[in-house]
Amino acid sequence: MKKYISVLMVCCLAMTVFVSCSTKMTSKPGSSGKTLELIIIADNNVYSGTTKQTLQNIFEAPQDGLNQPQPRFDVVRMLPADFNGNTMFQAHRNLLVLEVDPQGANKVLLNYDQWATPQVLIRIMAVDQHSLDSMLVANEGRLLQEYYNMEYKRMKKVFSQTPNVKVNNQIKEKYGFTLTFPEEFALAKTEGDFTWVRKEAKDFGLHVYIYAAPAVDGKDFEEATILDRLDTLMKQHVPGPADGSYQGTERRDFFYTHETTLGDVKGVETRGLWRLYNDFMGGPFVCYTLPSPDGKQTITLVGCVYSPSERSKMVNRRDLLMQVEGICRSITFGN
């Protein structure tokens, strides 16, 4: 089981903390940038050696749970001289500025919507290269969390512009919470406490499963219980195209489970691969397991991606998975 530490860590050597800076509310353009794209702004002498390697270890490590390796982020590096004053680049959604100044201090500044919205700008300042490396390593979890959260925020904003009102209302009426599905998704199945919403395109398919059941005990959030629940739900509700085929988790591969937060609710995220038993299809999935606000139910949200291998060059499974992640993470309780 692989866990990411999402709380802010403090590096004793560098003595740094995240400092959030407010930006005066004014009309700002919408941010730009491809899905999971990050611009790093640093001089040549900063973006080198161990610092460059540390950044690659954090942002370009393979994304967990994909059947073909892809980095967590697509990194674009720029010189400060090319970035400063350039409104096109300053409007990018995810920005990381690195600076080394022996006369300065070790600190990290966090700023939202500095030049565009939604946007996150993180500036890390260090007195030397070693301190910068230590600060990056110590705050890896927080850095990833901030940039991933901005991706989810962007997804929800985009999906909200063209919502499938009918499907969204059906989910609200049935479960008491809302999810933001865009108009290209359609209701595929609803039976008992299970709902299946999907999008079928030429080169891929996106699927979201929703399930709510009475809470049993703390084991509801253990990886083994989560996987068993998924297998039961998929076998019962998601048949394959061949006779006797059905969807299930790929137990021959690794799973990645860690605690997470969806809105204000703490839950568990599980990533891995799914497969069709008695057939030959498969792909990545992400599952969120969380309690209802009153603690009486355990809610399961699953996002699956299917893209045949012969079409793999036409699609980006990591980015497709981010779409269903964004839908699951758009969950909102109450009115």
C-alpha positions in Angstrom: 0.0 0.0 0.0 1.4 3.3 -1.1 0.6 6.4 0.9 1.2 10.1 0.2 1.5 12.4 3.1 -0.9 15.3 2.3 -0.2 17.4 5.4 2.5 20.1 5.2 5.8 18.8 6.4 8.5 21.1 7.8 12.1 20.6 6.9 14.2 21.2 10.0 17.3 22.0 8.0 15.6 24.6 5.7 13.1 25.8 8.4 10.4 26.6 5.9 6.6 26.8 6.0 3.9 27.5 3.4 2.7 31.1 3.6 -0.5 31.8 1.8 -0.8 35.2 0.1 -4.1 36.8 -0.7 -4.7 38.5 -4.1 -7.2 41.4 -4.4 -10.4 40.2 -6.1 -10.5 41.7 -9.6 -11.7 40.5 -13.0 -9.1 38.1 -14.3 -8.9 35.9 -17.4 -9.4 32.2 -17.3 -6.2 30.2 -16.8 -4.7 28.2 -19.6 -2.6 25.0 -19.9 -3.1 21.4 -20.8 -4.3 18.8 -18.4 -1.6 18.1 -15.8 0.8 20.5 -17.2 3.2 22.4 -14.9 5.5 25.3 -15.7 8.7 25.6 -13.6 10.4 28.9 -13.7 14.1 28.8 -12.7 17.5 30.0 -13.9 19.9 27.5 -15.4 22.1 27.3 -12.3 19.0 26.5 -10.2 17.4 24.0 -12.5 20.4 21.6 -12.6 22.1 18.8 -10.8 20.3 17.3 -7.8 17.6 20.0 -7.9 16.6 19.0 -11.4 16.6 15.3 -10.4 14.5 16.0 -7.3 11.9 17.8 -9.4 11.8 14.9 -11.9 11.3 12.5 -9.0 8.4 14.5 -7.7 6.5 15.6 -10.8 7.7 13.2 -13.5 7.5 10.0 -11.5 5.1 7.4 -13.1 1.4 8.0 -12.3 0.1 5.2 -10.1 -2.3 2.7 -11.5 -1.9 3.1 -15.2 -1.4 0.2 -17.6 1.2 2.2 -19.6 3.7 4.4 -17.8 3.0 8.2 -17.9 4.4 10.9 -15.7 2.3 12.6 -13.0 2.8 15.9 -14.8 4.1 17.2 -18.1 6.7 19.7 -17.0 7.7 22.8 -19.0 10.7 24.7 -17.8 11.2 28.4 -18.5 13.8 31.0 -17.7 12.6 33.9 -15.5 13.5 36.4 -18.3 11.1 34.6 -20.7 8.3 34.3 -18.1 8.3 37.7 -16.3 6.0 40.2 -18.0 4.7 37.6 -20.5 0.9 37.6 -19.9 0.4 34.4 -22.0 2.7 32.3 -19.8 1.6 34.1 -16.6 -2.0 32.9 -17.3 -1.0 29.3 -16.9 -2.9 27.3 -14.3 0.1 25.6 -12.5 3.2 27.6 -11.8 6.3 26.8 -9.7 9.0 29.5 -9.2 12.4 28.5 -7.8 14.9 31.0 -6.5 18.3 30.7 -4.8 19.7 33.8 -3.0 22.4 33.5 -0.4 21.3 36.9 1.1 17.7 35.9 1.3 15.8 33.4 3.5 14.3 29.9 3.2 10.5 30.3 2.6 7.6 29.1 0.5 4.9 31.4 -0.7 1.5 30.1 -1.9 -0.7 32.3 -4.0 -4.0 31.7 -5.7 -5.3 33.4 -8.9 -2.3 35.8 -9.1 -2.8 36.5 -12.9 -5.7 34.2 -13.9 -8.3 31.9 -12.4 -8.2 29.2 -11.4 -4.5 29.3 -10.8 -1.9 28.3 -8.2 1.5 29.9 -7.9 4.1 28.4 -5.6 7.3 30.3 -5.0 10.2 28.5 -3.2 13.1 30.6 -2.1 16.3 29.2 -0.6 19.7 30.4 0.5 21.5 27.6 -1.3 20.9 24.7 -3.6 21.0 22.1 -0.8 18.3 24.0 1.2 16.2 24.1 -2.0 16.4 20.4 -2.5 15.5 19.7 1.2 12.5 22.0 0.9 11.3 20.3 -2.2 11.6 16.8 -0.7 10.0 17.8 2.6 7.0 19.4 0.9 6.5 16.9 -1.9 3.0 15.9 -0.6 1.8 19.5 -0.3 3.1 20.5 -3.7 1.4 17.6 -5.4 -1.8 18.2 -3.5 -1.9 21.9 -4.5 -1.4 21.2 -8.2 -3.8 18.2 -8.3 -6.5 20.3 -6.5 -6.2 23.0 -9.1 -6.7 20.3 -11.8 -9.9 19.1 -10.1 -11.1 22.7 -9.7 -10.6 23.3 -13.4 -12.4 20.1 -14.3 -15.4 21.1 -12.2 -15.5 24.6 -13.7 -15.4 23.2 -17.2 -18.0 20.5 -16.6 -20.3 23.1 -14.9 -20.4 25.1 -18.0 -22.3 22.4 -20.0 -23.9 20.2 -17.3 -26.2 17.3 -17.8 -28.9 18.7 -15.7 -31.1 15.6 -15.9 -28.4 13.2 -14.8 -27.1 15.5 -12.1 -30.7 15.9 -10.7 -31.2 12.2 -10.7 -28.1 11.6 -8.7 -29.1 14.3 -6.2 -32.6 12.9 -5.8 -31.4 9.3 -5.3 -28.3 9.8 -3.1 -28.7 13.2 -1.5 -25.4 14.6 -2.9 -24.5 16.1 -6.2 -21.9 15.2 -8.8 -21.1 17.4 -11.8 -21.5 15.4 -15.0 -21.1 17.3 -18.3 -23.7 16.9 -21.0 -21.9 14.2 -23.0 -22.3 11.7 -20.2 -25.5 9.6 -20.1 -27.2 7.3 -17.6 -26.4 3.7 -18.5 -28.0 1.9 -15.6 -29.6 2.5 -12.2 -30.6 -0.5 -10.1 -31.1 -0.5 -6.3 -28.3 1.5 -4.7 -26.1 1.3 -7.8 -25.9 3.8 -10.7 -23.7 3.7 -13.8 -23.1 6.9 -15.9 -20.9 6.7 -19.0 -19.5 8.6 -22.0 -18.8 6.6 -25.2 -16.4 8.2 -27.8 -14.8 6.8 -30.9 -11.5 5.9 -29.2 -12.3 5.6 -25.6 -15.0 5.1 -23.0 -15.4 6.8 -19.6 -17.5 5.2 -16.8 -18.5 6.3 -13.4 -20.2 4.0 -10.8 -22.0 5.3 -7.8 -23.0 3.1 -4.9 -24.2 3.8 -1.3 -24.9 1.2 1.4 -25.4 1.2 5.1 -22.1 1.6 7.0 -20.8 -1.6 8.7 -17.6 -0.8 10.5 -14.1 0.6 10.0 -13.3 -2.2 7.7 -15.4 -0.5 5.0 -12.3 1.6 4.3 -9.7 -1.2 4.3 -8.2 -2.0 0.9 -9.2 -5.6 0.9 -12.8 -4.7 1.7 -12.9 -2.0 -1.0 -11.6 -4.4 -3.7 -14.0 -7.1 -2.7 -16.9 -4.6 -2.8 -15.8 -3.4 -6.3 -15.6 -7.0 -7.6 -19.1 -7.7 -6.3 -20.6 -4.6 -7.8 -18.9 -5.0 -11.2 -19.8 -8.6 -11.5 -23.4 -7.9 -10.7 -23.9 -4.8 -12.7 -21.3 -4.4 -15.4 -21.4 -7.3 -17.9 -19.0 -7.6 -20.8 -19.8 -8.0 -24.4 -19.1 -11.8 -24.5 -21.3 -14.3 -22.9 -20.3 -14.9 -19.3 -17.8 -11.9 -19.2 -17.9 -9.3 -16.5 -15.8 -6.5 -15.1 -13.6 -6.9 -12.0 -10.3 -5.7 -10.5 -7.0 -6.9 -11.9 -5.7 -8.8 -8.9 -2.4 -9.7 -10.6 -1.3 -6.1 -10.5 -0.5 -3.6 -7.7 -3.1 -1.3 -6.0 -2.4 2.1 -4.5 -4.5 3.1 -1.5 -4.2 6.2 0.7 -6.3 8.6 2.7 -7.7 11.6 0.9 -10.2 14.4 1.3 -13.2 15.1 -1.0 -14.4 18.5 -0.2 -14.7 18.5 3.6 -15.1 14.7 3.9 -12.1 12.4 4.6 -12.1 9.2 2.7 -9.9 6.7 0.9 -8.6 6.6 -2.6 -7.7 3.4 -4.4 -6.1 3.1 -7.8 -5.4 0.1 -9.9 -6.4 -1.8 -13.1 -9.6 -3.4 -14.0 -10.2 -6.3 -16.4 -13.0 -8.2 -18.1 -13.1 -11.8 -16.8 -13.7 -14.3 -19.6 -12.7 -11.6 -22.1 -9.7 -9.4 -23.0 -10.5 -5.8 -22.1 -9.0 -3.7 -19.3 -7.8 -0.3 -18.2 -7.1 2.0 -15.2 -9.6 2.9 -12.5 -9.8 5.1 -9.4 -12.1 4.5 -6.5 -13.2 6.8 -3.7 -14.7 5.4 -0.5 -16.1 7.9 2.0 -18.7 8.1 4.7 -21.9 10.1 4.4 -21.9 13.2 6.6 -24.1 11.5 9.2 -21.9 8.4 9.1 -24.8 6.1 8.4 -23.7 5.2 4.8 -20.6 4.2 3.0 -20.4 5.9 -0.4 -18.4 4.4 -3.3 -17.5 6.4 -6.4 -15.6 4.6 -9.2 -14.1 6.1 -12.4 -12.9 3.7 -15.1 -11.2 4.3 -18.5 -11.3 2.0 -21.4 -9.2 2.6 -24.5 -8.2 -0.3 -26.8 -4.5 -0.8 -27.1 -4.5 -0.3 -30.9 -5.8 3.2 -30.2 -3.5 4.1 -27.4 -1.5 6.6 -29.4 -4.7 8.6 -30.0 -5.6 9.1 -26.4 -4.0 9.9 -23.0 -5.3 7.5 -20.4 -3.8 9.6 -17.6 -5.8 12.7 -18.7 -8.9 10.6 -19.3 -8.7 9.2 -15.8 -8.4 12.8 -14.5 -11.8 13.5 -16.1 -13.5 10.8 -14.1 -11.5 11.8 -11.0 -12.8 15.3 -11.4 -16.4 14.1 -11.6 -16.0 12.0 -8.4 -14.2 14.8 -6.6 -17.0 17.3 -7.5 -19.2 15.6 -4.9 -21.1 18.1 -2.8 -23.4 17.3 0.1 -26.4 19.4 1.1 -28.2 22.0 -0.9 
